[in-house]
Amino acid sequence: MRYLMLSIIAITLSCAQSTKKLIDDTKLTQELDSLIEVQDFFKLKKQYRSQKNNLSKENSLYYEAIILNRFNDLEASNSKIAKLLNMETLHLNDTMFNTLYNTRLLNHVNLYQYKEAAEASEHILKNYRLVNDSSKIENLENEWKIWTSLSSIPPQEIIKNEDATIPMTKDKVGLFNIDASINNKTYNYIFDTGANISVIKRSLVEELGLTYIESDFYVTAFTGEKVDSDLAIAKELSIGNLTFKNVVFLVLNDEDISFPQIEYFINGIIGFPVIEAMEEVRISKDNTISTPKTPIDYKQNNFALDGLTPIIAIEYQNDTLSFGFDTGAKSTSLYAPFFRKYKKEIEQRYTSQTFTSGSAGGIIEFEGYIMDSIPLTIGNSKTSLSSIQLHKNDIEADADHFYGNLGQDFIKQFDEMIISFKYSSVIFK
């Protein structure tokens, strides 16, 4: 009887511990989900690492797949997803399945696997339409047209046989420009990590002999305006002694990437997919870009990706804030989440006013503040910025959760900026 009673006690304790673990797991998953929702992947990674032993196996695989994606270990992320989906029993709800398949979609996009990206988009639209809002559905349908148009295009490749050094110039508005050659014709393009895909003006497509793909989709400019676009493929593109194959360009009408008000016209943009393929870029104060044949592991882990959007961790007032990372932006900007977080301090020190911002699609007015002496720290490097525009209200772009966007006014304070796409690190020297 004594042994039976002890067994009953043991079973009771075991059930109580299981129930407690389930409660803790639920609370923890809610915390992790909220960090994903606001695109705070740095805190997500830190929280997951400290608490992963308190997660069930399937939840651990689920969050690890997401984190691996955001920190650019795409094949490992796909491997975790496959392992999770092959489990005999899954307790994921439709929202989690939706996030999982969206993560797989992002992996395929960043691996230039367009056919698989189209299939992942179609799967989400077919099976998880009800857990996406109308805006997300519209974006998925629009992007599905892109990946479907590209489904027969081979993945982008880079040929890098040695270290490379690429000269840069600054144009009349202070943006970095580089020379790129297609079919032995060289033009100047903006070098912009903030451009999700490279861009070329329509009048150059035939001249450069690009493969033109007429499509039926739009891109959203910073102003929120929808701009019609097609696609074009450069079978080979050269930047210095680097060669890229199967480079995708968005084709925009010349007037959509022009600013006649200030007599500023551009040929196009070398965007994130090309820059990321270099694995590591070093941008020096003497206006040169260098990329080593073999990248270095800097172990900063202060750089993440949400799809094709670069995100950088910035320290401000002892907190880590997620900023967009846009080397094509002349100035750093602060967004509405920053205003909401520090509202009392801002309203006491500054007066609201109207200012303007512009990009492809035109110029638009915003209500906000001009802030002075904002100390920002990245890694071991710190500087203060002045005359920073702060948006009081959310902007109509994919930046609603970011606290701001880092621009060249921060970058130029240092002799060298190193971006390691391979090892998720940004260093300023």
LOKOLPA-851526 format. One record per residue (C-alpha): residue in one letter; chain; z, x, y. Coordinates in pm, 1 decimal. Each point is the difference from the previous one (the first is absolute). Layout:
{pt A A {Z X Y}}
...
% end
This chain:
{pt M A {0.0 0.0 0.0}}
{pt R A {84.0 287.3 234.2}}
{pt Y A {-345.1 158.6 -49.1}}
{pt L A {-166.6 -337.5 54.3}}
{pt M A {192.8 -47.8 326.0}}
{pt L A {-96.4 349.2 118.8}}
{pt S A {-363.5 -76.3 -82.3}}
{pt I A {17.4 -321.2 201.4}}
{pt I A {153.7 188.2 292.5}}
{pt A A {-271.2 265.8 -23.8}}
{pt I A {-275.2 -263.6 -1.5}}
{pt T A {161.0 -178.8 295.2}}
{pt L A {23.3 323.1 199.3}}
{pt S A {-358.6 87.6 -90.3}}
{pt C A {-124.6 -340.0 120.8}}
{pt A A {198.0 35.0 323.3}}
{pt Q A {-145.5 345.5 60.1}}
{pt S A {-353.7 -128.1 -69.1}}
{pt T A {50.3 -286.4 243.0}}
{pt K A {131.1 237.3 265.3}}
{pt K A {-294.3 234.3 -55.8}}
{pt L A {-240.8 -292.9 39.1}}
{pt I A {164.8 -99.2 329.6}}
{pt D A {-8.1 357.5 127.8}}
{pt D A {-363.0 37.0 -107.3}}
{pt T A {-96.2 -319.0 183.6}}
{pt K A {174.2 109.9 317.4}}
{pt L A {-158.2 342.4 -20.8}}
{pt T A {-350.3 -136.1 -59.8}}
{pt Q A {41.4 -223.8 306.0}}
{pt E A {89.8 305.4 208.6}}
{pt L A {-296.5 198.0 -133.3}}
{pt D A {-236.5 -294.4 54.0}}
{pt S A {108.7 -31.0 361.8}}
{pt L A {-81.0 368.1 59.3}}
{pt I A {-345.9 -48.0 -150.4}}
{pt E A {-55.0 -305.1 220.3}}
{pt V A {61.1 197.9 320.3}}
{pt Q A {-192.1 306.3 -128.4}}
{pt D A {309.4 224.0 15.8}}
{pt F A {-100.1 216.1 -294.3}}
{pt F A {223.9 292.8 92.7}}
{pt K A {317.5 -207.1 -32.8}}
{pt L A {-153.1 -169.2 -305.6}}
{pt K A {-43.1 333.0 -176.6}}
{pt K A {351.2 116.4 92.9}}
{pt Q A {158.9 -326.5 -112.6}}
{pt Y A {-194.6 -7.9 -326.4}}
{pt R A {94.1 355.4 -91.8}}
{pt S A {368.7 -61.8 61.7}}
{pt Q A {10.0 -334.3 -186.3}}
{pt K A {-269.7 16.2 -268.7}}
{pt N A {254.2 21.7 -282.6}}
{pt N A {116.8 -347.8 102.3}}
{pt L A {-346.2 -150.3 -47.7}}
{pt S A {-144.2 -148.9 -316.1}}
{pt K A {-281.0 195.1 -164.6}}
{pt E A {-271.2 -233.4 124.2}}
{pt N A {137.0 -7.2 355.8}}
{pt S A {27.4 377.9 -1.2}}
{pt L A {-366.6 32.2 -103.7}}
{pt Y A {-98.1 -260.1 258.7}}
{pt Y A {158.9 176.3 298.0}}
{pt E A {-98.3 345.1 -121.9}}
{pt A A {-365.8 -109.2 -15.2}}
{pt I A {19.5 -119.2 360.4}}
{pt I A {173.5 315.2 124.3}}
{pt L A {-245.0 229.7 -179.9}}
{pt N A {-284.8 -186.2 166.7}}
{pt R A {148.6 24.2 349.0}}
{pt F A {61.3 371.9 -43.1}}
{pt N A {-355.9 57.7 -120.7}}
{pt D A {54.4 69.6 -369.7}}
{pt L A {-260.3 -258.7 -90.9}}
{pt E A {-77.4 79.4 -362.5}}
{pt A A {371.2 15.2 -83.4}}
{pt S A {43.8 -338.6 170.0}}
{pt N A {-279.3 -152.3 -209.7}}
{pt S A {160.5 148.1 -310.2}}
{pt K A {333.4 -172.0 80.6}}
{pt I A {-181.5 -328.3 63.1}}
{pt A A {-180.0 21.4 -334.1}}
{pt K A {327.9 80.0 -177.2}}
{pt L A {170.5 -295.2 165.6}}
{pt L A {-277.8 -247.8 -78.0}}
{pt N A {-1.0 114.0 -363.9}}
{pt M A {365.4 -92.7 -48.7}}
{pt E A {45.2 -282.5 -251.7}}
{pt T A {224.1 -206.7 224.5}}
{pt L A {-16.9 -11.4 379.5}}
{pt H A {224.1 -190.4 239.6}}
{pt L A {-201.3 67.5 314.4}}
{pt N A {-68.0 -301.3 218.7}}
{pt D A {-338.2 -72.3 158.4}}
{pt T A {96.8 170.6 324.8}}
{pt M A {77.9 321.0 -189.0}}
{pt F A {-318.5 -24.2 -205.3}}
{pt N A {-190.4 -47.2 324.9}}
{pt T A {158.5 313.9 147.6}}
{pt L A {-67.3 193.4 -319.6}}
{pt Y A {-369.8 -88.7 -6.7}}
{pt N A {-26.9 72.3 372.2}}
{pt T A {144.8 343.8 -72.2}}
{pt R A {-260.3 51.6 -271.6}}
{pt L A {-264.6 -109.2 251.8}}
{pt L A {120.9 259.7 251.6}}
{pt N A {-4.8 268.8 -269.4}}
{pt H A {-363.0 -77.0 -81.7}}
{pt V A {-99.2 -6.6 367.3}}
{pt N A {155.9 339.4 71.9}}
{pt L A {-154.0 142.9 -317.8}}
{pt Y A {-339.7 -127.1 124.0}}
{pt Q A {-29.2 -220.7 -309.3}}
{pt Y A {-175.0 -286.5 173.6}}
{pt K A {-102.7 -203.0 -306.1}}
{pt E A {359.4 -1.6 -127.0}}
{pt A A {121.2 -85.9 351.7}}
{pt A A {-233.2 -301.2 5.8}}
{pt E A {130.5 -111.8 -340.8}}
{pt A A {362.4 35.0 114.3}}
{pt S A {-74.2 -201.8 315.5}}
{pt E A {-167.9 -271.5 -203.7}}
{pt H A {295.1 -14.5 -242.1}}
{pt I A {244.9 -50.4 287.0}}
{pt L A {-214.2 -267.1 162.6}}
{pt K A {-38.3 -184.0 -331.4}}
{pt N A {359.6 16.7 -124.1}}
{pt Y A {233.6 49.9 297.2}}
{pt R A {-162.8 -184.1 287.3}}
{pt L A {303.9 -226.5 40.8}}
{pt V A {241.3 287.8 70.1}}
{pt N A {-217.5 140.3 280.8}}
{pt D A {-17.2 -152.1 346.2}}
{pt S A {-331.4 -100.8 153.5}}
{pt S A {-31.3 324.3 196.6}}
{pt K A {47.5 212.4 -312.1}}
{pt I A {-250.9 -211.3 -194.2}}
{pt E A {-249.9 42.2 281.5}}
{pt N A {50.8 377.6 -6.3}}
{pt L A {-33.0 16.5 -378.8}}
{pt E A {-319.8 -204.2 6.4}}
{pt N A {-139.4 213.2 280.2}}
{pt E A {88.5 327.4 -173.0}}
{pt W A {-130.8 -129.6 -333.8}}
{pt K A {-341.1 -13.7 169.3}}
{pt I A {36.7 367.1 92.8}}
{pt W A {98.7 118.6 -348.5}}
{pt T A {-266.9 -218.6 -162.0}}
{pt S A {-264.5 145.7 232.2}}
{pt L A {115.4 348.6 -102.8}}
{pt S A {44.4 -71.2 -373.3}}
{pt S A {-303.0 209.4 -102.9}}
{pt I A {88.1 292.7 229.9}}
{pt P A {150.9 306.4 -176.4}}
{pt P A {343.9 120.1 113.5}}
{pt Q A {18.2 227.3 302.3}}
{pt E A {24.4 370.2 -90.2}}
{pt I A {84.9 317.2 187.8}}
{pt I A {-127.1 350.1 -70.6}}
{pt K A {250.4 256.4 128.5}}
{pt N A {-55.5 345.0 -142.4}}
{pt E A {200.8 193.0 259.0}}
{pt D A {225.4 -39.0 302.0}}
{pt A A {-176.8 -174.2 284.8}}
{pt T A {32.1 18.2 379.0}}
{pt I A {-161.0 -266.3 218.2}}
{pt P A {-21.5 17.7 382.0}}
{pt M A {94.4 -306.8 206.1}}
{pt T A {-69.7 -109.7 354.4}}
{pt K A {164.3 -262.8 216.0}}
{pt D A {-212.3 -271.0 154.1}}
{pt K A {36.5 -152.2 346.3}}
{pt V A {292.5 -220.3 -108.0}}
{pt G A {177.9 282.6 -181.6}}
{pt L A {-80.2 -90.3 -361.5}}
{pt F A {-71.5 262.9 -266.0}}
{pt N A {-366.6 29.9 -96.5}}
{pt I A {-171.4 201.0 -274.9}}
{pt D A {-359.0 67.0 -100.4}}
{pt A A {-124.8 -151.0 -324.7}}
{pt S A {-345.4 39.0 -152.9}}
{pt I A {-197.2 -255.6 -199.9}}
{pt N A {-351.0 85.7 -119.2}}
{pt N A {-1.4 309.5 224.0}}
{pt K A {74.3 -201.9 312.5}}
{pt T A {325.1 80.7 175.1}}
{pt Y A {192.3 -233.5 226.0}}
{pt N A {342.2 -5.9 154.9}}
{pt Y A {254.8 -248.9 -144.1}}
{pt I A {359.0 -91.7 78.8}}
{pt F A {243.1 145.6 -256.4}}
{pt D A {243.7 -284.3 -62.0}}
{pt T A {258.2 -43.3 -276.2}}
{pt G A {65.4 -347.7 137.3}}
{pt A A {-348.4 -123.7 -92.8}}
{pt N A {26.8 -169.5 -340.0}}
{pt I A {-365.5 72.7 -73.7}}
{pt S A {-249.9 226.0 177.7}}
{pt V A {-219.2 -170.9 259.1}}
{pt I A {-354.4 56.2 123.8}}
{pt K A {-196.4 -176.6 271.3}}
{pt R A {-292.1 -207.4 -118.0}}
{pt S A {-263.8 192.7 193.6}}
{pt L A {67.0 314.0 -208.6}}
{pt V A {-28.7 -153.4 -347.5}}
{pt E A {-378.6 29.4 -35.8}}
{pt E A {-22.9 329.2 188.5}}
{pt L A {248.2 166.6 -238.5}}
{pt G A {-161.2 -148.3 -310.5}}
{pt L A {312.9 -182.3 -111.9}}
{pt T A {-13.4 -254.7 -280.5}}
{pt Y A {47.4 -328.3 182.8}}
{pt I A {188.0 -286.1 -168.0}}
{pt E A {-27.4 -330.5 180.4}}
{pt S A {331.0 -178.8 -43.6}}
{pt D A {180.5 -311.7 113.7}}
{pt F A {344.4 110.0 115.3}}
{pt Y A {187.7 87.4 316.8}}
{pt V A {248.1 260.6 117.1}}
{pt T A {292.3 -75.8 230.4}}
{pt A A {22.5 210.8 311.7}}
{pt F A {328.8 98.0 165.7}}
{pt T A {-50.1 -290.4 241.0}}
{pt G A {1.8 -245.5 -293.1}}
{pt E A {-367.0 -80.4 53.4}}
{pt K A {-212.8 -28.2 -314.5}}
{pt V A {-303.7 228.6 11.9}}
{pt D A {-294.4 -51.2 -237.6}}
{pt S A {-78.1 301.5 -216.2}}
{pt D A {-228.4 130.8 -271.5}}
{pt L A {25.7 309.5 -220.2}}
{pt A A {-191.1 324.1 -33.3}}
{pt I A {29.8 287.3 -246.7}}
{pt A A {-50.4 368.6 74.5}}
{pt K A {-95.5 157.6 -330.3}}
{pt E A {111.6 332.5 143.9}}
{pt L A {194.4 88.9 314.6}}
{pt S A {95.0 350.4 115.0}}
{pt I A {291.0 98.4 221.4}}
{pt G A {13.6 376.1 38.8}}
{pt N A {-16.9 146.8 -350.7}}
{pt L A {130.0 -322.6 -158.0}}
{pt T A {-238.0 -237.4 -172.7}}
{pt F A {72.9 -366.8 -64.3}}
{pt K A {-206.1 -224.9 -223.1}}
{pt N A {-35.1 -379.1 5.7}}
{pt V A {174.9 -52.9 333.5}}
{pt V A {39.2 -363.1 106.0}}
{pt F A {-51.8 -99.2 364.0}}
{pt L A {60.9 -329.1 174.9}}
{pt V A {-303.8 -77.9 211.9}}
{pt L A {92.0 -146.2 338.1}}
{pt N A {-228.3 -102.5 279.7}}
{pt D A {-22.7 265.9 268.8}}
{pt E A {163.5 -227.7 256.8}}
{pt D A {300.5 -59.6 -227.4}}
{pt I A {103.5 365.9 15.1}}
{pt S A {-92.6 57.0 362.5}}
{pt F A {200.7 -25.1 320.9}}
{pt P A {-255.7 -34.2 279.7}}
{pt Q A {279.1 -64.8 252.2}}
{pt I A {86.4 368.6 -21.4}}
{pt E A {-341.5 123.8 -115.0}}
{pt Y A {139.9 98.6 -338.7}}
{pt F A {-226.5 -22.6 -304.9}}
{pt I A {57.4 134.5 -352.4}}
{pt N A {-226.1 66.6 -297.3}}
{pt G A {261.5 -89.4 -256.7}}
{pt I A {327.8 96.9 -161.3}}
{pt I A {89.6 226.7 -289.7}}
{pt G A {280.4 -205.5 -146.4}}
{pt F A {280.6 11.4 -249.1}}
{pt P A {-190.3 5.2 -334.5}}
{pt V A {-184.0 319.3 99.1}}
{pt I A {303.5 165.6 159.0}}
{pt E A {231.1 -88.8 -291.3}}
{pt A A {-243.4 158.8 -246.5}}
{pt M A {70.2 338.6 161.1}}
{pt E A {353.8 -31.8 -150.8}}
{pt E A {154.8 207.1 280.4}}
{pt V A {-112.6 43.1 359.9}}
{pt R A {147.1 230.6 260.1}}
{pt I A {-78.2 -83.3 361.0}}
{pt S A {80.9 280.4 243.1}}
{pt K A {45.8 3.1 375.3}}
{pt D A {-315.1 207.3 41.9}}
{pt N A {-195.8 -306.3 -115.6}}
{pt T A {-86.6 105.2 -351.5}}
{pt I A {48.6 -174.0 -332.2}}
{pt S A {59.5 205.3 -311.3}}
{pt T A {39.4 -113.1 -357.0}}
{pt P A {112.1 232.7 -280.7}}
{pt K A {-175.2 0.0 -333.6}}
{pt T A {342.8 -43.3 -164.8}}
{pt P A {248.0 -226.7 186.0}}
{pt I A {370.5 85.4 34.1}}
{pt D A {287.4 -225.3 -106.4}}
{pt Y A {214.1 -26.6 316.7}}
{pt K A {245.0 -248.2 -157.4}}
{pt Q A {53.7 -198.2 323.7}}
{pt N A {-96.0 -341.6 -144.8}}
{pt N A {-22.9 -142.3 352.8}}
{pt F A {-354.9 -130.4 -34.4}}
{pt A A {-107.8 -316.3 -180.0}}
{pt L A {-307.5 -217.8 -38.0}}
{pt D A {-38.7 -374.5 -6.0}}
{pt G A {-350.4 -35.3 -133.3}}
{pt L A {-207.1 205.1 242.6}}
{pt T A {264.1 -9.5 274.9}}
{pt P A {198.3 324.7 56.9}}
{pt I A {372.4 -42.1 77.8}}
{pt I A {240.0 267.3 123.2}}
{pt A A {381.8 7.5 3.7}}
{pt I A {146.6 63.8 345.2}}
{pt E A {366.8 51.3 80.2}}
{pt Y A {133.1 -178.8 309.5}}
{pt Q A {368.0 -49.8 81.2}}
{pt N A {104.8 102.6 -352.5}}
{pt D A {-229.9 -252.6 -164.1}}
{pt T A {-326.8 43.7 -192.3}}
{pt L A {-282.7 -209.0 143.5}}
{pt S A {-344.2 -55.6 -150.8}}
{pt F A {-286.2 71.6 240.9}}
{pt G A {-373.1 -24.4 -41.4}}
{pt F A {-152.2 347.9 1.0}}
{pt D A {-320.3 11.9 202.4}}
{pt T A {-141.0 339.0 103.5}}
{pt G A {-271.9 -190.8 183.8}}
{pt A A {249.9 -157.6 240.9}}
{pt K A {39.0 182.0 328.9}}
{pt S A {354.7 -124.6 57.1}}
{pt T A {294.6 -116.7 -206.7}}
{pt S A {69.3 -373.8 24.6}}
{pt L A {309.6 -200.1 -88.6}}
{pt Y A {-27.4 -343.9 -160.1}}
{pt A A {197.8 -325.2 5.3}}
{pt P A {240.4 94.5 -288.5}}
{pt F A {117.4 293.1 216.0}}
{pt F A {60.8 -240.2 289.8}}
{pt R A {192.9 -242.5 -221.0}}
{pt K A {213.6 277.7 -150.3}}
{pt Y A {93.1 155.7 336.7}}
{pt K A {-47.3 -307.3 221.6}}
{pt K A {330.9 18.2 187.7}}
{pt E A {-44.3 366.3 92.3}}
{pt I A {-364.7 -49.7 105.0}}
{pt E A {60.1 -305.3 217.6}}
{pt Q A {285.3 176.9 178.4}}
{pt R A {-211.0 306.8 84.4}}
{pt Y A {-354.1 -128.6 51.7}}
{pt T A {-194.3 -279.7 170.0}}
{pt S A {-261.4 -197.1 -191.4}}
{pt Q A {-358.7 47.6 116.5}}
{pt T A {-360.9 -46.4 -111.3}}
{pt F A {-214.5 285.3 -131.1}}
{pt T A {-328.3 38.6 -185.0}}
{pt S A {-110.3 150.9 -331.1}}
{pt G A {-346.1 35.2 -147.2}}
{pt S A {-200.5 101.0 -306.5}}
{pt A A {-306.9 -120.7 -187.0}}
{pt G A {-44.7 -359.2 108.6}}
{pt G A {111.0 33.5 364.2}}
{pt I A {304.0 19.6 223.9}}
{pt I A {293.0 -241.4 -1.0}}
{pt E A {312.0 -49.3 213.5}}
{pt F A {355.8 8.1 -136.7}}
{pt E A {344.1 -79.6 132.1}}
{pt G A {250.8 277.5 -50.7}}
{pt Y A {176.6 301.2 145.3}}
{pt I A {-76.3 358.4 98.3}}
{pt M A {275.5 218.6 -144.4}}
{pt D A {99.6 354.0 98.1}}
{pt S A {173.6 281.3 -187.5}}
{pt I A {-19.9 -131.7 -355.6}}
{pt P A {130.2 268.0 -242.2}}
{pt L A {-179.0 -8.9 -336.7}}
{pt T A {54.4 224.0 -302.3}}
{pt I A {-236.0 64.9 -292.0}}
{pt G A {137.8 223.2 -273.1}}
{pt N A {156.4 297.8 177.3}}
{pt S A {-199.0 -49.0 320.4}}
{pt K A {118.5 -192.2 304.8}}
{pt T A {-146.6 -75.7 341.4}}
{pt S A {24.8 -260.4 275.4}}
{pt L A {-284.6 -217.4 123.5}}
{pt S A {-35.2 -173.9 334.8}}
{pt S A {-202.8 -293.9 134.7}}
{pt I A {-15.8 -165.0 -342.9}}
{pt Q A {-140.7 -352.3 -19.7}}
{pt L A {229.4 -244.6 -181.6}}
{pt H A {-150.6 -329.8 -116.3}}
{pt K A {246.3 -283.9 49.1}}
{pt N A {-183.6 -236.2 -236.7}}
{pt D A {-165.3 44.2 -339.0}}
{pt I A {-361.9 106.9 20.4}}
{pt E A {-279.6 -156.6 -201.4}}
{pt A A {-55.8 295.3 -232.0}}
{pt D A {137.9 152.7 -320.3}}
{pt A A {291.0 155.2 187.6}}
{pt D A {248.9 -283.9 32.5}}
{pt H A {268.2 174.8 -207.6}}
{pt F A {-36.4 349.1 145.9}}
{pt Y A {224.6 117.8 279.9}}
{pt G A {-288.9 178.1 166.3}}
{pt N A {-302.5 221.1 -41.0}}
{pt L A {14.4 378.0 36.6}}
{pt G A {-266.5 148.7 225.7}}
{pt Q A {-125.3 330.6 135.9}}
{pt D A {263.8 21.0 272.9}}
{pt F A {252.6 85.7 -273.6}}
{pt I A {-242.1 215.2 -199.8}}
{pt K A {-98.0 221.5 293.6}}
{pt Q A {363.3 103.2 56.9}}
{pt F A {-31.3 233.0 -300.7}}
{pt D A {-220.2 294.1 -92.5}}
{pt E A {-98.0 -143.1 -338.0}}
{pt M A {12.1 -328.7 -189.3}}
{pt I A {-28.5 2.9 -378.7}}
{pt I A {-83.1 -319.0 -190.6}}
{pt S A {36.0 23.5 -376.7}}
{pt F A {-158.1 -305.4 -157.5}}
{pt K A {56.0 143.0 -345.0}}
{pt Y A {374.2 55.2 49.7}}
{pt S A {79.4 -278.3 252.1}}
{pt S A {123.7 227.7 275.9}}
{pt V A {-60.7 56.2 371.0}}
{pt I A {127.3 317.3 167.5}}
{pt F A {-8.2 105.2 364.5}}
{pt K A {33.4 365.9 93.1}}
% end
